[in-house]
Amino acid sequence: MTEVTVERGPARIPAPVVSPSDLLPWAVAVSVLMLVLVYFVGSEQGLLSVFSGTGVHEFVHDARHLLGFPCH
């Protein structure tokens, strides 16, 4: 009698289940970080300026044009 070997593929690992309560702090942190980033790229000049001078504006100048914010 002959033996037959069966080769198996990689083991399947089930996807982890993440509850909304575990996901909420990460979603809030990412949202706040993105809002701060959009503020500094889009609004850091003029009346709403947090820092005086044009240092932040010049630092993110190309990013403003890339994202479609007019600046001059």
C-alpha angles and dihedrals in degrees: 000000000000126000122232119209121204119206117212129208123235117306114266114238116200117237113255116253112232118198119219090243090059092047098047099078091051092047092051093047093049091046093052091046091051092048091052090048093050090047094054094044097042110027112022097119139067124014096353094048116138094188123045120236130027100283097111092042092053092045093056096031097115092043089056091057092043091055093043100252113146114226108164 
